[in-house]
Amino acid sequence: MQVTLDVIGGKCKPLILHYLQENGTKHYSEILRYLDSAPKKTLTAQLRGLEADKIIKRTVIPTVPVQVKYSITDYGKTLFPILDIMCAWGYVNQTNYNVKHPTCPINEQTKQVKE
């Protein structure tokens, strides 16, 4: 449990991973826009942590200005079942909390959490 929390725990890590899982490769600015309340410093630190753990890949595009894209690695994709369960639990229980991000769609995982 501790290793999992060390890897995906943090202010933004689960949301970053969910966003990349649902939307594929994204620019830094797109992730920042999705996490509208996250300071740039926090987002950068969370992305660096995920990259250091080989969960995401950072690709630098040599343009002016330089562009940076992030994608989930094959290793990172092994976290999808965990993210799906977290998303389903949040969907089922969102009325109990102040939700700041879009909910996940109803899927088989959501149905299992409800039961």
C-alpha positions in Angstrom: 0.0 0.0 0.0 2.8 2.4 0.9 4.5 2.1 -2.4 1.3 2.9 -4.3 0.6 5.9 -2.1 4.1 7.1 -2.6 3.8 6.9 -6.4 0.2 8.2 -6.9 -0.3 10.2 -3.7 0.0 13.9 -3.8 -2.1 17.0 -4.5 -2.6 16.4 -8.2 -1.1 13.1 -9.2 -4.3 11.1 -9.4 -6.0 13.9 -11.4 -3.1 14.2 -13.7 -3.1 10.5 -14.4 -6.8 10.3 -14.9 -6.7 13.3 -17.3 -3.9 11.6 -19.3 -5.7 8.3 -19.2 -8.9 9.8 -20.6 -7.3 12.2 -23.1 -3.9 10.8 -24.2 -0.8 12.9 -24.6 -1.2 16.5 -23.5 0.8 19.7 -23.3 1.8 21.1 -19.9 -0.6 24.0 -20.5 -3.5 21.7 -21.1 -2.9 19.8 -17.9 -2.5 23.1 -16.0 -5.8 24.3 -17.5 -7.5 21.1 -16.4 -6.1 21.6 -12.9 -7.3 25.1 -12.7 -6.7 25.6 -9.0 -3.2 24.0 -8.9 -0.2 26.4 -8.7 2.4 25.9 -11.5 5.0 25.0 -8.9 2.8 22.2 -7.5 2.0 20.9 -11.0 5.6 20.9 -12.0 6.7 19.0 -8.9 3.9 16.4 -9.3 4.8 15.9 -13.0 8.5 15.5 -12.1 7.7 12.9 -9.5 5.6 10.9 -11.9 8.3 11.1 -14.5 11.0 10.1 -11.9 8.8 7.0 -11.1 8.5 6.2 -14.8 4.7 6.6 -14.7 4.7 9.3 -17.3 7.0 10.3 -20.2 8.0 13.9 -20.8 8.7 14.9 -24.4 10.4 18.2 -25.2 9.5 19.6 -28.7 12.2 21.9 -29.9 10.1 24.8 -31.1 10.1 28.5 -30.1 8.9 28.6 -27.5 9.8 25.1 -26.4 6.7 22.8 -25.9 6.5 19.9 -23.5 4.1 17.0 -23.8 3.3 14.3 -21.3 2.0 10.8 -21.8 1.5 7.7 -19.7 4.1 5.0 -20.1 3.2 1.3 -20.5 4.4 0.9 -16.9 2.1 3.8 -15.8 -0.8 2.1 -17.6 -0.6 -0.7 -15.0 -2.2 1.9 -12.6 -5.4 2.2 -14.7 -7.3 -0.4 -12.7 -6.6 1.5 -9.5 -7.5 4.9 -11.1 -10.7 3.4 -12.4 -11.8 2.2 -9.0 -10.9 5.5 -7.4 -12.9 7.3 -10.1 -15.9 5.0 -9.7 -15.9 5.5 -5.9 -15.8 9.2 -6.4 -18.7 9.1 -8.9 -20.9 7.1 -6.6 -20.1 9.3 -3.5 -19.7 12.7 -5.1 -22.9 14.1 -3.6 -21.2 13.9 -0.2 -18.4 16.1 -1.2 -17.6 19.4 -2.9 -16.6 18.2 -6.3 -14.1 20.4 -8.2 -13.4 18.2 -11.2 -15.7 16.5 -13.8 -17.0 13.1 -12.7 -16.1 9.8 -14.3 -18.6 8.1 -16.6 -20.7 5.3 -15.3 -19.0 2.0 -16.2 -18.6 -1.5 -14.9 -16.3 -0.3 -12.1 -18.9 2.2 -11.0 -21.6 -0.5 -10.9 -19.3 -2.8 -8.8 -18.7 0.0 -6.3 -22.5 0.7 -6.0 -23.1 -3.0 -5.2 
